[in-house]
Amino acid sequence: MMSKYPDELTCDMAETYGVFDIKRVPASLVATLAVGLRDDSRVKRAKSETMVDDQIFLLATIADNLRVLTWRMTEDGQEGINPPKLFTDYYRGVNQEPEYQIFDSPEDFKAKWKELTEN
């Protein structure tokens, strides 16, 4: 987990156990402590590729099913058009365009700004 989700694991270890420098702790102890983290910890959410814990995801699934059932009773649902957007898709990051862009330097930002404003 450390190599794939270092920031999440570091935050969870600091919050839960007060361990701020994971590299000073024996790897076997870090592994034991990581397994003991709550199911809604950052690292476990990142590993499962969801933004929320299981309870919220279950509620979203129930809400999605209700929305789809209701939609199917409408004219659009009968024709199979304009399906509702699903909470579960949002929480899993499915079919989402990023709302922001991160730049590594002011020059990168200026180049992108120039590209967008010149067209």
N, C-alpha and C positions, 0 to 999 in steps of 0.2 A: 504494500500500500504506500510505503514511503516514497518509492520511486515514481509511482503514477499519480499520487495525490499528496504531495509534500505539504502544501499550504493548508489543506483541509485537516490533515493529520496533526500538524503542528498546532493549529488553533484548538482542535478537540483535546489534545493532550494538555495544553496550557489551561484550558477552561475546566476540564474535568479533574485532572490530577495535579495541576500546578507545575507540570514539567515544561519548562520553557526552552530547554536545549536538549532535544532528543538525541543528538549525537553523543552526549555525555552519559547516556543511559545504555546499559547492555541491550543488545538487539533482542534477546529472548524476553526481557522485561517489557520492552516497547511492544513486542508482538502480543504478549499476554494482556497488557493494558489496552491495546487497540481492539482486541477481540471483546473486551469488556465494555467498550463504549456503547452508549444507548443506540437503539435502532434509528433514532432521528438525528444522529450525529452527522456532522458535515461530510466526513469521509465515507460513511455508509450511504448517505444520499448520493454522493458523487459516484460511488461505485455502482449503485443501482440505476444511475442516470436519471434520477427524478429530483425535482426541486423541493419536494415536500416529503413528510414522513408517511408511513403506510396508512395511518388513520385518515389523514387529509386526502390521500389518494383514493381511499375507499369511498369517502364521501363524494369526491369528484366523480367517481365512476357511477355512483347511484344517481347523482344529478344529471350526468350525461345520458344515462339510460332513460330517465324521465323525459329529458328534452327530446331525445330521438323518438320515443313513443308518441309524445305530443305532436312532434313535427310530422310523423307518419299519418296522423289524422287530418292534417291540413291538405289543401290543394297542392301545394308545393311538394309535400311528402308523397302524395299519390303519384305525382309526376316524376319524383326523384330528383327535384331541383332544389337549390338553396338549402342544403343540409345545415343544421346548426353547427357552430364551432364548438369543439369539445374541450372541456377543462383538462381532461387527461392528456390531450395532445399538447396543450399549453405547458402543463407541468413536465412533460417529457421532452419539450423543445421540438416537437414535430411540426413541420411546415411553418417555421417562423423565420422571418427575416430579422436580422439584428436591428435594434432600434438605434444603435450607436456604433461608432467606429473608433478604434483606439489608434493613435499615432505614436510612433517611437521618437519623433523629434518635431520641433517647430517647422523645419523645412518640409517634412512629409506632409504636415497639415497644410502648409501654404501651397504646395504642389497640388494637393487634392482640391483645395479651395479654388485655385486657378482653373483646374480642369472642369470643375462644376459650374463656375461662373462664366467661362468663356463659351460654353455651348448653348 
